[in-house]
Amino acid sequence: MSTAAPASLIRRVTATTMVLAAVLTLNGCGAGTLGERSKPTITLDQAKKQIDTYLTDVLAALPVKPAKSPGDFSDLECDANDIGPHGRTQSRREYDFGDVPPVPKAEAVKAFREYLTGRGFAPDPDAAGSRSDWIRLKNPKDDFLATLDGVSDSSHDLSLRVSSPCVWPDGTPPK
Protein backbone atom coordinates (compact mmCIF):
# COMPACT_ATOMS: atom_id res chain seq x y z
CA MET A 1 0.00 0.00 0.00
CA SER A 2 1.38 3.38 -0.98
CA THR A 3 1.68 6.34 1.37
CA ALA A 4 -0.56 8.35 -0.96
CA ALA A 5 -3.58 6.20 -0.16
CA PRO A 6 -3.48 6.75 3.62
CA ALA A 7 -2.85 10.51 3.18
CA SER A 8 -5.83 10.76 0.83
CA LEU A 9 -7.98 8.80 3.25
CA ILE A 10 -6.91 11.03 6.13
CA ARG A 11 -7.81 14.17 4.12
CA ARG A 12 -11.25 12.76 3.26
CA VAL A 13 -11.95 11.72 6.84
CA THR A 14 -10.79 15.11 8.12
CA ALA A 15 -12.93 16.96 5.58
CA THR A 16 -15.98 14.82 6.36
CA THR A 17 -15.47 15.33 10.09
CA MET A 18 -15.23 19.11 9.65
CA VAL A 19 -18.41 19.23 7.54
CA LEU A 20 -20.26 17.05 10.05
CA ALA A 21 -19.06 19.21 12.95
CA ALA A 22 -20.21 22.36 11.17
CA VAL A 23 -23.65 20.90 10.46
CA LEU A 24 -24.07 19.73 14.05
CA THR A 25 -22.90 23.07 15.39
CA LEU A 26 -25.33 25.02 13.22
CA ASN A 27 -28.21 22.74 14.16
CA GLY A 28 -27.31 22.54 17.85
CA CYS A 29 -26.38 26.15 18.45
CA GLY A 30 -29.41 27.75 16.98
CA ALA A 31 -28.97 28.41 13.27
CA GLY A 32 -32.42 26.92 12.98
CA THR A 33 -33.63 29.07 15.89
CA LEU A 34 -32.12 32.39 14.85
CA GLY A 35 -35.38 33.17 13.09
CA GLU A 36 -37.28 32.23 16.23
CA ARG A 37 -35.08 34.50 18.33
CA SER A 38 -35.71 37.38 15.95
CA LYS A 39 -39.50 37.21 16.19
CA PRO A 40 -41.60 39.52 18.36
CA THR A 41 -42.50 38.23 21.83
CA ILE A 42 -44.67 39.31 24.70
CA THR A 43 -43.20 42.25 26.61
CA LEU A 44 -41.21 41.88 29.80
CA ASP A 45 -44.08 43.48 31.74
CA GLN A 46 -46.51 40.93 30.26
CA ALA A 47 -44.11 38.13 31.20
CA LYS A 48 -43.98 39.41 34.79
CA LYS A 49 -47.78 39.53 34.97
CA GLN A 50 -47.95 35.95 33.69
CA ILE A 51 -45.37 34.86 36.26
CA ASP A 52 -47.47 36.38 39.05
CA THR A 53 -50.62 34.71 37.68
CA TYR A 54 -48.94 31.30 37.62
CA LEU A 55 -47.53 31.82 41.13
CA THR A 56 -50.93 32.84 42.52
CA ASP A 57 -52.65 29.86 40.90
CA VAL A 58 -50.06 27.33 42.06
CA LEU A 59 -50.01 28.74 45.60
CA ALA A 60 -53.78 28.36 45.81
CA ALA A 61 -53.41 24.66 44.92
CA LEU A 62 -50.66 23.90 47.46
CA PRO A 63 -51.39 22.69 51.00
CA VAL A 64 -48.45 24.71 52.39
CA LYS A 65 -48.06 28.46 52.45
CA PRO A 66 -44.91 30.55 51.92
CA ALA A 67 -42.86 31.65 54.90
CA LYS A 68 -42.34 35.07 53.33
CA SER A 69 -43.48 37.23 50.44
CA PRO A 70 -41.94 36.72 47.05
CA GLY A 71 -38.70 38.39 46.25
CA ASP A 72 -38.43 41.01 43.56
CA PHE A 73 -38.34 39.90 39.96
CA SER A 74 -34.93 38.74 38.86
CA ASP A 75 -34.20 39.66 35.24
CA LEU A 76 -31.26 38.29 33.29
CA GLU A 77 -30.16 38.75 29.71
CA CYS A 78 -30.62 35.56 27.71
CA ASP A 79 -27.64 33.83 26.17
CA ALA A 80 -27.70 34.18 22.39
CA ASN A 81 -25.01 31.52 21.77
CA ASP A 82 -22.94 34.12 19.93
CA ILE A 83 -25.24 34.06 16.90
CA GLY A 84 -27.43 36.90 18.09
CA PRO A 85 -29.57 38.70 18.44
CA HIS A 86 -28.73 39.89 21.92
CA GLY A 87 -31.04 41.83 24.18
CA ARG A 88 -33.72 39.32 25.10
CA THR A 89 -34.47 39.03 28.81
CA GLN A 90 -35.78 36.27 31.04
CA SER A 91 -37.55 37.03 34.32
CA ARG A 92 -38.29 34.93 37.38
CA ARG A 93 -39.84 35.27 40.80
CA GLU A 94 -39.76 32.98 43.80
CA TYR A 95 -41.58 32.16 47.04
CA ASP A 96 -39.75 30.51 49.93
CA PHE A 97 -41.62 28.11 52.22
CA GLY A 98 -38.78 27.57 54.67
CA ASP A 99 -38.20 24.17 56.26
CA VAL A 100 -41.28 22.09 55.49
CA PRO A 101 -41.77 18.77 57.37
CA PRO A 102 -41.77 15.58 55.23
CA VAL A 103 -45.53 14.87 55.15
CA PRO A 104 -46.69 18.36 54.11
CA LYS A 105 -43.75 18.51 51.67
CA ALA A 106 -44.87 15.26 50.01
CA GLU A 107 -48.42 16.64 49.79
CA ALA A 108 -47.10 19.87 48.25
CA VAL A 109 -45.07 17.93 45.67
CA LYS A 110 -48.12 15.89 44.70
CA ALA A 111 -50.36 18.96 44.49
CA PHE A 112 -47.74 20.88 42.45
CA ARG A 113 -47.49 18.07 39.88
CA GLU A 114 -51.22 17.41 39.68
CA TYR A 115 -52.19 21.05 39.38
CA LEU A 116 -49.68 21.97 36.69
CA THR A 117 -49.88 18.78 34.62
CA GLY A 118 -53.65 19.20 34.71
CA ARG A 119 -53.13 22.56 33.02
CA GLY A 120 -50.85 21.26 30.28
CA PHE A 121 -47.42 21.61 31.90
CA ALA A 122 -45.01 18.74 31.29
CA PRO A 123 -41.59 17.75 32.67
CA ASP A 124 -38.92 20.05 31.28
CA PRO A 125 -36.85 17.95 28.87
CA ASP A 126 -33.85 20.25 29.40
CA ALA A 127 -33.78 19.34 33.11
CA ALA A 128 -34.21 15.57 32.79
CA GLY A 129 -31.92 13.83 35.25
CA SER A 130 -30.06 17.01 36.18
CA ARG A 131 -31.12 17.18 39.85
CA SER A 132 -33.14 14.97 42.12
CA ASP A 133 -34.22 17.67 44.58
CA TRP A 134 -36.41 19.70 42.25
CA ILE A 135 -39.34 19.28 39.91
CA ARG A 136 -39.36 21.44 36.77
CA LEU A 137 -42.50 21.61 34.67
CA LYS A 138 -42.79 23.63 31.46
CA ASN A 139 -45.86 24.89 29.66
CA PRO A 140 -45.34 23.92 26.00
CA LYS A 141 -47.79 26.63 24.89
CA ASP A 142 -45.87 29.59 26.31
CA ASP A 143 -42.54 28.14 27.57
CA PHE A 144 -43.01 29.38 31.14
CA LEU A 145 -41.22 27.15 33.63
CA ALA A 146 -42.41 26.30 37.15
CA THR A 147 -39.90 24.81 39.58
CA LEU A 148 -40.50 23.34 43.02
CA ASP A 149 -37.04 23.20 44.59
CA GLY A 150 -36.08 21.29 47.72
CA VAL A 151 -38.40 18.32 47.23
CA SER A 152 -35.99 15.59 48.38
CA ASP A 153 -36.09 14.25 51.92
CA SER A 154 -32.60 15.66 52.57
CA SER A 155 -33.54 19.19 51.49
CA HIS A 156 -34.57 21.59 54.22
CA ASP A 157 -35.93 24.60 52.33
CA LEU A 158 -38.78 24.37 49.85
CA SER A 159 -39.23 27.08 47.24
CA LEU A 160 -41.49 27.75 44.28
CA ARG A 161 -40.14 29.63 41.28
CA VAL A 162 -41.70 30.59 37.96
CA SER A 163 -39.53 31.74 35.05
CA SER A 164 -40.46 33.30 31.75
CA PRO A 165 -39.08 32.36 28.38
CA CYS A 166 -36.68 34.82 26.77
CA VAL A 167 -38.59 37.92 25.65
CA TRP A 168 -37.79 41.26 24.09
CA PRO A 169 -38.28 43.89 26.82
CA ASP A 170 -40.70 45.89 24.64
CA GLY A 171 -41.88 42.85 22.67
CA THR A 172 -40.04 43.59 19.43
CA PRO A 173 -36.47 42.80 18.42
CA PRO A 174 -34.08 45.64 17.59
CA LYS A 175 -33.90 46.55 13.93
Residue pairs with C-beta under 8 A, 6 or more apart in sequence:
26 32
29 81
29 82
29 83
30 37
30 80
30 81
30 83
31 83
34 83
34 84
37 80
37 84
37 85
37 88
37 166
37 173
38 85
38 173
39 173
40 168
40 171
40 172
40 173
41 88
41 165
41 166
41 167
41 168
41 171
42 50
42 167
42 171
43 167
43 168
43 169
43 170
43 171
44 75
44 89
44 91
44 164
44 167
44 168
44 169
44 170
46 167
46 171
47 91
47 164
47 165
47 167
48 73
48 91
48 93
48 164
50 142
50 144
50 164
51 73
51 91
51 92
51 93
51 144
51 162
51 163
51 164
52 93
54 144
54 146
54 162
55 70
55 93
55 95
55 160
55 162
57 115
58 112
58 115
58 116
58 146
58 160
58 162
59 65
59 66
59 95
59 160
61 111
61 112
61 114
61 115
62 108
62 111
62 112
62 115
62 160
63 104
63 107
63 108
63 111
64 97
64 100
64 104
64 105
64 107
64 108
64 158
65 97
66 95
66 96
66 97
66 160
67 96
67 97
67 98
68 95
68 96
68 98
69 95
70 93
70 94
70 95
71 93
71 94
71 96
72 93
73 91
73 92
73 93
74 91
74 92
74 93
74 94
75 89
75 90
75 91
76 89
76 90
77 86
77 87
77 88
77 89
77 90
78 88
78 89
78 90
78 166
80 86
80 88
85 173
85 174
87 168
87 169
87 173
87 174
88 166
88 167
88 168
88 173
89 166
89 167
89 168
89 169
90 163
90 164
90 165
90 166
90 167
91 163
91 164
91 167
92 161
92 162
92 163
92 164
93 161
93 162
94 159
94 160
94 161
94 162
95 159
95 160
95 161
96 157
96 158
96 159
97 108
97 157
97 158
97 159
97 160
98 157
98 158
99 156
99 157
99 158
100 108
100 150
100 158
102 153
105 150
105 151
105 158
108 148
108 158
109 135
109 148
109 151
112 135
112 137
112 146
112 148
112 160
113 135
113 137
116 137
116 146
117 137
119 139
120 139
120 140
120 141
121 137
121 138
121 139
121 146
122 137
122 138
122 140
123 135
123 136
123 137
123 138
124 136
124 137
124 138
124 145
125 138
127 134
127 136
132 152
133 149
133 150
133 151
133 152
133 154
133 155
134 147
134 148
134 149
134 150
134 151
135 147
135 148
135 151
136 145
136 146
136 147
137 145
137 146
137 147
138 144
138 145
138 146
139 145
139 146
142 165
143 164
143 165
144 162
144 163
144 164
144 165
145 162
145 163
145 165
146 160
146 161
146 162
147 160
147 161
147 162
147 163
148 158
148 159
148 160
149 155
149 158
149 159
149 160
149 161
150 156
150 157
150 158
150 159
151 158
